[in-house]
Amino acid sequence: MGNYRLDLAYLGTGFHGYASQPNVRTVQGELEAALERVIGPVDTVVAGRTDKGVHATAQVVSFHTEHAIDCPRLARSLNTQLAPAVAVLALAAAPDDFHARFSATGRAYRYRVLNREAPDPFLAATTYHYRTPLELGAMQEAGQALVGTHDFVSFCRAAPGRSTMRELRAVQWDEHPNGVKELYVAASSFCHQMVRSIVAVSLDIGRGKLAAGAMAEILAARDRETGCGAAPPHGLTLVAVEY
């Protein structure tokens, strides 16, 4: 039985997240249906499940199959079936012990905010339009309180019995000439809604509703109710998985 790694990009608009669910369109459901049409049924595993409306430029999937695979030919077939919302960027044989989720040592996400009065129809699907002016320096200062290993329960929709301890390795806000402010975050792994919750607090800090020190205070409180909810999903993209 062969083990394979598949690198994937997708626009989350129109999908109810990555993971298969009954009676709704998901990335995993579409991918596994396309694979089945060529090589028969397979069960895939993914580096990081993304929520409804969240995108990926560097998602990683792995699967085992007894079917002999011509990787370039299968990749072309998948792209024909899945375009334009999903793209197979690479498909190759992997070591027997490779697992898209458990072999990963880190993930990185980007969150994009269009911070100006006028919307941009060409960014609307992947960037959160936020009209109130934002102070990037305060947002960047606040984010540094999160770097390191902490209990991020204040920023997570915690699942029963699942740890909310995470190692956050990088938090960086940057600004682009077109009015886009972009957050880059890297961690060992993320819990549910963690990045979007960090963004929500950052936006309240950037517009002056909260002081920069509020980020550290919310982290220390270890209470989801002290946060500011979660920013919309469509501004979020998975951009890297490390192995």
TIZADREN-688167 format. One record per residue (C-alpha): residue number from 1; residue in one letter; x, y, z. Coordinates in steps of 0.5 Angstrom, whole numbers. Layout:
<atom><seq>NUM</seq><type>a</type><east>X</east><north>Y</north><up>Z</up></atom>
...
***
This chain:
<atom><seq>1</seq><type>m</type><east>0</east><north>0</north><up>0</up></atom>
<atom><seq>2</seq><type>g</type><east>3</east><north>7</north><up>-2</up></atom>
<atom><seq>3</seq><type>n</type><east>3</east><north>13</north><up>2</up></atom>
<atom><seq>4</seq><type>y</type><east>2</east><north>20</north><up>-2</up></atom>
<atom><seq>5</seq><type>r</type><east>2</east><north>27</north><up>0</up></atom>
<atom><seq>6</seq><type>l</type><east>-2</east><north>32</north><up>-3</up></atom>
<atom><seq>7</seq><type>d</type><east>-1</east><north>40</north><up>-3</up></atom>
<atom><seq>8</seq><type>l</type><east>-7</east><north>44</north><up>-4</up></atom>
<atom><seq>9</seq><type>a</type><east>-10</east><north>51</north><up>-5</up></atom>
<atom><seq>10</seq><type>y</type><east>-17</east><north>53</north><up>-4</up></atom>
<atom><seq>11</seq><type>l</type><east>-22</east><north>59</north><up>-4</up></atom>
<atom><seq>12</seq><type>g</type><east>-26</east><north>57</north><up>2</up></atom>
<atom><seq>13</seq><type>t</type><east>-32</east><north>61</north><up>0</up></atom>
<atom><seq>14</seq><type>g</type><east>-38</east><north>57</north><up>-2</up></atom>
<atom><seq>15</seq><type>f</type><east>-35</east><north>51</north><up>3</up></atom>
<atom><seq>16</seq><type>h</type><east>-38</east><north>49</north><up>10</up></atom>
<atom><seq>17</seq><type>g</type><east>-30</east><north>48</north><up>12</up></atom>
<atom><seq>18</seq><type>y</type><east>-25</east><north>43</north><up>10</up></atom>
<atom><seq>19</seq><type>a</type><east>-28</east><north>37</north><up>14</up></atom>
<atom><seq>20</seq><type>s</type><east>-33</east><north>33</north><up>11</up></atom>
<atom><seq>21</seq><type>q</type><east>-40</east><north>34</north><up>14</up></atom>
<atom><seq>22</seq><type>p</type><east>-47</east><north>31</north><up>11</up></atom>
<atom><seq>23</seq><type>n</type><east>-51</east><north>34</north><up>6</up></atom>
<atom><seq>24</seq><type>v</type><east>-46</east><north>40</north><up>5</up></atom>
<atom><seq>25</seq><type>r</type><east>-41</east><north>42</north><up>1</up></atom>
<atom><seq>26</seq><type>t</type><east>-34</east><north>41</north><up>4</up></atom>
<atom><seq>27</seq><type>v</type><east>-27</east><north>41</north><up>1</up></atom>
<atom><seq>28</seq><type>q</type><east>-25</east><north>34</north><up>4</up></atom>
<atom><seq>29</seq><type>g</type><east>-32</east><north>32</north><up>1</up></atom>
<atom><seq>30</seq><type>e</type><east>-30</east><north>34</north><up>-6</up></atom>
<atom><seq>31</seq><type>l</type><east>-23</east><north>32</north><up>-6</up></atom>
<atom><seq>32</seq><type>e</type><east>-25</east><north>25</north><up>-4</up></atom>
<atom><seq>33</seq><type>a</type><east>-30</east><north>24</north><up>-9</up></atom>
<atom><seq>34</seq><type>a</type><east>-25</east><north>26</north><up>-14</up></atom>
<atom><seq>35</seq><type>l</type><east>-20</east><north>21</north><up>-12</up></atom>
<atom><seq>36</seq><type>e</type><east>-25</east><north>16</north><up>-12</up></atom>
<atom><seq>37</seq><type>r</type><east>-27</east><north>17</north><up>-19</up></atom>
<atom><seq>38</seq><type>v</type><east>-20</east><north>15</north><up>-21</up></atom>
<atom><seq>39</seq><type>i</type><east>-17</east><north>11</north><up>-16</up></atom>
<atom><seq>40</seq><type>g</type><east>-23</east><north>8</north><up>-12</up></atom>
<atom><seq>41</seq><type>p</type><east>-25</east><north>10</north><up>-4</up></atom>
<atom><seq>42</seq><type>v</type><east>-20</east><north>13</north><up>0</up></atom>
<atom><seq>43</seq><type>d</type><east>-19</east><north>16</north><up>7</up></atom>
<atom><seq>44</seq><type>t</type><east>-15</east><north>23</north><up>7</up></atom>
<atom><seq>45</seq><type>v</type><east>-12</east><north>26</north><up>13</up></atom>
<atom><seq>46</seq><type>v</type><east>-11</east><north>34</north><up>13</up></atom>
<atom><seq>47</seq><type>a</type><east>-6</east><north>38</north><up>17</up></atom>
<atom><seq>48</seq><type>g</type><east>-11</east><north>43</north><up>19</up></atom>
<atom><seq>49</seq><type>r</type><east>-18</east><north>43</north><up>19</up></atom>
<atom><seq>50</seq><type>t</type><east>-21</east><north>50</north><up>17</up></atom>
<atom><seq>51</seq><type>d</type><east>-27</east><north>53</north><up>18</up></atom>
<atom><seq>52</seq><type>k</type><east>-33</east><north>55</north><up>14</up></atom>
<atom><seq>53</seq><type>g</type><east>-31</east><north>61</north><up>9</up></atom>
<atom><seq>54</seq><type>v</type><east>-23</east><north>60</north><up>11</up></atom>
<atom><seq>55</seq><type>h</type><east>-18</east><north>59</north><up>5</up></atom>
<atom><seq>56</seq><type>a</type><east>-11</east><north>56</north><up>4</up></atom>
<atom><seq>57</seq><type>t</type><east>-5</east><north>57</north><up>0</up></atom>
<atom><seq>58</seq><type>a</type><east>-1</east><north>51</north><up>3</up></atom>
<atom><seq>59</seq><type>q</type><east>-6</east><north>46</north><up>6</up></atom>
<atom><seq>60</seq><type>v</type><east>-3</east><north>39</north><up>6</up></atom>
<atom><seq>61</seq><type>v</type><east>-7</east><north>32</north><up>6</up></atom>
<atom><seq>62</seq><type>s</type><east>-4</east><north>25</north><up>6</up></atom>
<atom><seq>63</seq><type>f</type><east>-7</east><north>18</north><up>4</up></atom>
<atom><seq>64</seq><type>h</type><east>-6</east><north>11</north><up>3</up></atom>
<atom><seq>65</seq><type>t</type><east>-8</east><north>7</north><up>-3</up></atom>
<atom><seq>66</seq><type>e</type><east>-7</east><north>0</north><up>-6</up></atom>
<atom><seq>67</seq><type>h</type><east>-8</east><north>3</north><up>-13</up></atom>
<atom><seq>68</seq><type>a</type><east>-2</east><north>4</north><up>-17</up></atom>
<atom><seq>69</seq><type>i</type><east>-2</east><north>12</north><up>-18</up></atom>
<atom><seq>70</seq><type>d</type><east>1</east><north>16</north><up>-24</up></atom>
<atom><seq>71</seq><type>c</type><east>2</east><north>22</north><up>-20</up></atom>
<atom><seq>72</seq><type>p</type><east>2</east><north>28</north><up>-25</up></atom>
<atom><seq>73</seq><type>r</type><east>-3</east><north>24</north><up>-29</up></atom>
<atom><seq>74</seq><type>l</type><east>-8</east><north>24</north><up>-22</up></atom>
<atom><seq>75</seq><type>a</type><east>-6</east><north>31</north><up>-21</up></atom>
<atom><seq>76</seq><type>r</type><east>-8</east><north>33</north><up>-27</up></atom>
<atom><seq>77</seq><type>s</type><east>-15</east><north>29</north><up>-27</up></atom>
<atom><seq>78</seq><type>l</type><east>-16</east><north>32</north><up>-20</up></atom>
<atom><seq>79</seq><type>n</type><east>-15</east><north>39</north><up>-22</up></atom>
<atom><seq>80</seq><type>t</type><east>-20</east><north>38</north><up>-28</up></atom>
<atom><seq>81</seq><type>q</type><east>-25</east><north>36</north><up>-23</up></atom>
<atom><seq>82</seq><type>l</type><east>-24</east><north>41</north><up>-17</up></atom>
<atom><seq>83</seq><type>a</type><east>-23</east><north>47</north><up>-21</up></atom>
<atom><seq>84</seq><type>p</type><east>-23</east><north>53</north><up>-20</up></atom>
<atom><seq>85</seq><type>a</type><east>-24</east><north>53</north><up>-13</up></atom>
<atom><seq>86</seq><type>v</type><east>-19</east><north>48</north><up>-11</up></atom>
<atom><seq>87</seq><type>a</type><east>-12</east><north>47</north><up>-14</up></atom>
<atom><seq>88</seq><type>v</type><east>-8</east><north>41</north><up>-13</up></atom>
<atom><seq>89</seq><type>l</type><east>-1</east><north>44</north><up>-13</up></atom>
<atom><seq>90</seq><type>a</type><east>3</east><north>38</north><up>-12</up></atom>
<atom><seq>91</seq><type>l</type><east>2</east><north>30</north><up>-11</up></atom>
<atom><seq>92</seq><type>a</type><east>8</east><north>25</north><up>-9</up></atom>
<atom><seq>93</seq><type>a</type><east>9</east><north>19</north><up>-6</up></atom>
<atom><seq>94</seq><type>a</type><east>11</east><north>20</north><up>2</up></atom>
<atom><seq>95</seq><type>p</type><east>15</east><north>16</north><up>7</up></atom>
<atom><seq>96</seq><type>d</type><east>10</east><north>10</north><up>10</up></atom>
<atom><seq>97</seq><type>d</type><east>10</east><north>14</north><up>17</up></atom>
<atom><seq>98</seq><type>f</type><east>8</east><north>21</north><up>14</up></atom>
<atom><seq>99</seq><type>h</type><east>2</east><north>23</north><up>17</up></atom>
<atom><seq>100</seq><type>a</type><east>-1</east><north>30</north><up>14</up></atom>
<atom><seq>101</seq><type>r</type><east>-3</east><north>32</north><up>21</up></atom>
<atom><seq>102</seq><type>f</type><east>1</east><north>28</north><up>26</up></atom>
<atom><seq>103</seq><type>s</type><east>8</east><north>29</north><up>23</up></atom>
<atom><seq>104</seq><type>a</type><east>7</east><north>37</north><up>22</up></atom>
<atom><seq>105</seq><type>t</type><east>11</east><north>41</north><up>27</up></atom>
<atom><seq>106</seq><type>g</type><east>8</east><north>48</north><up>26</up></atom>
<atom><seq>107</seq><type>r</type><east>3</east><north>52</north><up>22</up></atom>
<atom><seq>108</seq><type>a</type><east>2</east><north>59</north><up>20</up></atom>
<atom><seq>109</seq><type>y</type><east>-4</east><north>63</north><up>18</up></atom>
<atom><seq>110</seq><type>r</type><east>-5</east><north>70</north><up>15</up></atom>
<atom><seq>111</seq><type>y</type><east>-11</east><north>75</north><up>16</up></atom>
<atom><seq>112</seq><type>r</type><east>-12</east><north>81</north><up>12</up></atom>
<atom><seq>113</seq><type>v</type><east>-16</east><north>87</north><up>13</up></atom>
<atom><seq>114</seq><type>l</type><east>-18</east><north>92</north><up>8</up></atom>
<atom><seq>115</seq><type>n</type><east>-17</east><north>98</north><up>12</up></atom>
<atom><seq>116</seq><type>r</type><east>-20</east><north>104</north><up>8</up></atom>
<atom><seq>117</seq><type>e</type><east>-27</east><north>107</north><up>7</up></atom>
<atom><seq>118</seq><type>a</type><east>-28</east><north>104</north><up>0</up></atom>
<atom><seq>119</seq><type>p</type><east>-29</east><north>97</north><up>-1</up></atom>
<atom><seq>120</seq><type>d</type><east>-25</east><north>93</north><up>-6</up></atom>
<atom><seq>121</seq><type>p</type><east>-29</east><north>88</north><up>-10</up></atom>
<atom><seq>122</seq><type>f</type><east>-23</east><north>84</north><up>-12</up></atom>
<atom><seq>123</seq><type>l</type><east>-21</east><north>83</north><up>-5</up></atom>
<atom><seq>124</seq><type>a</type><east>-28</east><north>82</north><up>-2</up></atom>
<atom><seq>125</seq><type>a</type><east>-27</east><north>74</north><up>-2</up></atom>
<atom><seq>126</seq><type>t</type><east>-21</east><north>74</north><up>2</up></atom>
<atom><seq>127</seq><type>t</type><east>-20</east><north>80</north><up>6</up></atom>
<atom><seq>128</seq><type>y</type><east>-24</east><north>83</north><up>11</up></atom>
<atom><seq>129</seq><type>h</type><east>-27</east><north>90</north><up>10</up></atom>
<atom><seq>130</seq><type>y</type><east>-26</east><north>95</north><up>16</up></atom>
<atom><seq>131</seq><type>r</type><east>-27</east><north>102</north><up>15</up></atom>
<atom><seq>132</seq><type>t</type><east>-25</east><north>105</north><up>22</up></atom>
<atom><seq>133</seq><type>p</type><east>-18</east><north>107</north><up>22</up></atom>
<atom><seq>134</seq><type>l</type><east>-13</east><north>103</north><up>25</up></atom>
<atom><seq>135</seq><type>e</type><east>-6</east><north>104</north><up>29</up></atom>
<atom><seq>136</seq><type>l</type><east>-2</east><north>99</north><up>27</up></atom>
<atom><seq>137</seq><type>g</type><east>4</east><north>100</north><up>32</up></atom>
<atom><seq>138</seq><type>a</type><east>-1</east><north>99</north><up>38</up></atom>
<atom><seq>139</seq><type>m</type><east>-3</east><north>92</north><up>35</up></atom>
<atom><seq>140</seq><type>q</type><east>4</east><north>90</north><up>33</up></atom>
<atom><seq>141</seq><type>e</type><east>6</east><north>92</north><up>41</up></atom>
<atom><seq>142</seq><type>a</type><east>0</east><north>88</north><up>43</up></atom>
<atom><seq>143</seq><type>g</type><east>1</east><north>82</north><up>39</up></atom>
<atom><seq>144</seq><type>q</type><east>8</east><north>81</north><up>42</up></atom>
<atom><seq>145</seq><type>a</type><east>5</east><north>79</north><up>49</up></atom>
<atom><seq>146</seq><type>l</type><east>2</east><north>73</north><up>46</up></atom>
<atom><seq>147</seq><type>v</type><east>9</east><north>70</north><up>43</up></atom>
<atom><seq>148</seq><type>g</type><east>11</east><north>64</north><up>47</up></atom>
<atom><seq>149</seq><type>t</type><east>8</east><north>58</north><up>51</up></atom>
<atom><seq>150</seq><type>h</type><east>1</east><north>60</north><up>54</up></atom>
<atom><seq>151</seq><type>d</type><east>-6</east><north>57</north><up>55</up></atom>
<atom><seq>152</seq><type>f</type><east>-10</east><north>61</north><up>50</up></atom>
<atom><seq>153</seq><type>v</type><east>-17</east><north>59</north><up>53</up></atom>
<atom><seq>154</seq><type>s</type><east>-19</east><north>66</north><up>52</up></atom>
<atom><seq>155</seq><type>f</type><east>-18</east><north>66</north><up>45</up></atom>
<atom><seq>156</seq><type>c</type><east>-21</east><north>59</north><up>43</up></atom>
<atom><seq>157</seq><type>r</type><east>-27</east><north>56</north><up>43</up></atom>
<atom><seq>158</seq><type>a</type><east>-25</east><north>50</north><up>47</up></atom>
<atom><seq>159</seq><type>a</type><east>-27</east><north>43</north><up>46</up></atom>
<atom><seq>160</seq><type>p</type><east>-28</east><north>39</north><up>52</up></atom>
<atom><seq>161</seq><type>g</type><east>-22</east><north>35</north><up>54</up></atom>
<atom><seq>162</seq><type>r</type><east>-18</east><north>38</north><up>49</up></atom>
<atom><seq>163</seq><type>s</type><east>-12</east><north>42</north><up>52</up></atom>
<atom><seq>164</seq><type>t</type><east>-11</east><north>50</north><up>50</up></atom>
<atom><seq>165</seq><type>m</type><east>-4</east><north>50</north><up>51</up></atom>
<atom><seq>166</seq><type>r</type><east>0</east><north>53</north><up>45</up></atom>
<atom><seq>167</seq><type>e</type><east>7</east><north>55</north><up>43</up></atom>
<atom><seq>168</seq><type>l</type><east>6</east><north>62</north><up>39</up></atom>
<atom><seq>169</seq><type>r</type><east>12</east><north>63</north><up>35</up></atom>
<atom><seq>170</seq><type>a</type><east>11</east><north>69</north><up>31</up></atom>
<atom><seq>171</seq><type>v</type><east>6</east><north>75</north><up>31</up></atom>
<atom><seq>172</seq><type>q</type><east>7</east><north>80</north><up>26</up></atom>
<atom><seq>173</seq><type>w</type><east>3</east><north>86</north><up>23</up></atom>
<atom><seq>174</seq><type>d</type><east>5</east><north>89</north><up>16</up></atom>
<atom><seq>175</seq><type>e</type><east>1</east><north>94</north><up>12</up></atom>
<atom><seq>176</seq><type>h</type><east>1</east><north>94</north><up>4</up></atom>
<atom><seq>177</seq><type>p</type><east>0</east><north>100</north><up>0</up></atom>
<atom><seq>178</seq><type>n</type><east>-7</east><north>99</north><up>-2</up></atom>
<atom><seq>179</seq><type>g</type><east>-10</east><north>100</north><up>5</up></atom>
<atom><seq>180</seq><type>v</type><east>-9</east><north>92</north><up>7</up></atom>
<atom><seq>181</seq><type>k</type><east>-6</east><north>91</north><up>14</up></atom>
<atom><seq>182</seq><type>e</type><east>-4</east><north>84</north><up>14</up></atom>
<atom><seq>183</seq><type>l</type><east>-3</east><north>79</north><up>21</up></atom>
<atom><seq>184</seq><type>y</type><east>2</east><north>73</north><up>20</up></atom>
<atom><seq>185</seq><type>v</type><east>2</east><north>68</north><up>26</up></atom>
<atom><seq>186</seq><type>a</type><east>6</east><north>62</north><up>27</up></atom>
<atom><seq>187</seq><type>a</type><east>5</east><north>57</north><up>32</up></atom>
<atom><seq>188</seq><type>s</type><east>6</east><north>49</north><up>33</up></atom>
<atom><seq>189</seq><type>s</type><east>-2</east><north>49</north><up>32</up></atom>
<atom><seq>190</seq><type>f</type><east>-8</east><north>53</north><up>33</up></atom>
<atom><seq>191</seq><type>c</type><east>-14</east><north>51</north><up>37</up></atom>
<atom><seq>192</seq><type>h</type><east>-21</east><north>53</north><up>34</up></atom>
<atom><seq>193</seq><type>q</type><east>-22</east><north>60</north><up>32</up></atom>
<atom><seq>194</seq><type>m</type><east>-16</east><north>62</north><up>36</up></atom>
<atom><seq>195</seq><type>v</type><east>-13</east><north>67</north><up>30</up></atom>
<atom><seq>196</seq><type>r</type><east>-20</east><north>70</north><up>29</up></atom>
<atom><seq>197</seq><type>s</type><east>-20</east><north>71</north><up>36</up></atom>
<atom><seq>198</seq><type>i</type><east>-13</east><north>75</north><up>36</up></atom>
<atom><seq>199</seq><type>v</type><east>-15</east><north>79</north><up>30</up></atom>
<atom><seq>200</seq><type>a</type><east>-22</east><north>81</north><up>34</up></atom>
<atom><seq>201</seq><type>v</type><east>-18</east><north>84</north><up>40</up></atom>
<atom><seq>202</seq><type>s</type><east>-13</east><north>87</north><up>36</up></atom>
<atom><seq>203</seq><type>l</type><east>-18</east><north>91</north><up>32</up></atom>
<atom><seq>204</seq><type>d</type><east>-21</east><north>94</north><up>38</up></atom>
<atom><seq>205</seq><type>i</type><east>-14</east><north>96</north><up>40</up></atom>
<atom><seq>206</seq><type>g</type><east>-12</east><north>99</north><up>33</up></atom>
<atom><seq>207</seq><type>r</type><east>-19</east><north>103</north><up>34</up></atom>
<atom><seq>208</seq><type>g</type><east>-17</east><north>105</north><up>41</up></atom>
<atom><seq>209</seq><type>k</type><east>-23</east><north>102</north><up>44</up></atom>
<atom><seq>210</seq><type>l</type><east>-18</east><north>98</north><up>48</up></atom>
<atom><seq>211</seq><type>a</type><east>-11</east><north>99</north><up>51</up></atom>
<atom><seq>212</seq><type>a</type><east>-5</east><north>95</north><up>48</up></atom>
<atom><seq>213</seq><type>g</type><east>-4</east><north>92</north><up>55</up></atom>
<atom><seq>214</seq><type>a</type><east>-11</east><north>89</north><up>54</up></atom>
<atom><seq>215</seq><type>m</type><east>-8</east><north>83</north><up>50</up></atom>
<atom><seq>216</seq><type>a</type><east>-4</east><north>81</north><up>56</up></atom>
<atom><seq>217</seq><type>e</type><east>-10</east><north>82</north><up>61</up></atom>
<atom><seq>218</seq><type>i</type><east>-14</east><north>78</north><up>56</up></atom>
<atom><seq>219</seq><type>l</type><east>-9</east><north>72</north><up>56</up></atom>
<atom><seq>220</seq><type>a</type><east>-8</east><north>72</north><up>63</up></atom>
<atom><seq>221</seq><type>a</type><east>-15</east><north>72</north><up>65</up></atom>
<atom><seq>222</seq><type>r</type><east>-16</east><north>65</north><up>62</up></atom>
<atom><seq>223</seq><type>d</type><east>-23</east><north>66</north><up>60</up></atom>
<atom><seq>224</seq><type>r</type><east>-27</east><north>66</north><up>54</up></atom>
<atom><seq>225</seq><type>e</type><east>-32</east><north>71</north><up>56</up></atom>
<atom><seq>226</seq><type>t</type><east>-26</east><north>77</north><up>57</up></atom>
<atom><seq>227</seq><type>g</type><east>-25</east><north>77</north><up>49</up></atom>
<atom><seq>228</seq><type>c</type><east>-28</east><north>80</north><up>43</up></atom>
<atom><seq>229</seq><type>g</type><east>-31</east><north>74</north><up>40</up></atom>
<atom><seq>230</seq><type>a</type><east>-28</east><north>73</north><up>33</up></atom>
<atom><seq>231</seq><type>a</type><east>-27</east><north>76</north><up>26</up></atom>
<atom><seq>232</seq><type>p</type><east>-30</east><north>74</north><up>20</up></atom>
<atom><seq>233</seq><type>p</type><east>-27</east><north>68</north><up>17</up></atom>
<atom><seq>234</seq><type>h</type><east>-26</east><north>70</north><up>10</up></atom>
<atom><seq>235</seq><type>g</type><east>-20</east><north>74</north><up>12</up></atom>
<atom><seq>236</seq><type>l</type><east>-16</east><north>68</north><up>14</up></atom>
<atom><seq>237</seq><type>t</type><east>-12</east><north>64</north><up>10</up></atom>
<atom><seq>238</seq><type>l</type><east>-7</east><north>58</north><up>12</up></atom>
<atom><seq>239</seq><type>v</type><east>-1</east><north>59</north><up>9</up></atom>
<atom><seq>240</seq><type>a</type><east>4</east><north>54</north><up>11</up></atom>
<atom><seq>241</seq><type>v</type><east>5</east><north>48</north><up>14</up></atom>
<atom><seq>242</seq><type>e</type><east>12</east><north>46</north><up>17</up></atom>
<atom><seq>243</seq><type>y</type><east>15</east><north>38</north><up>17</up></atom>
***
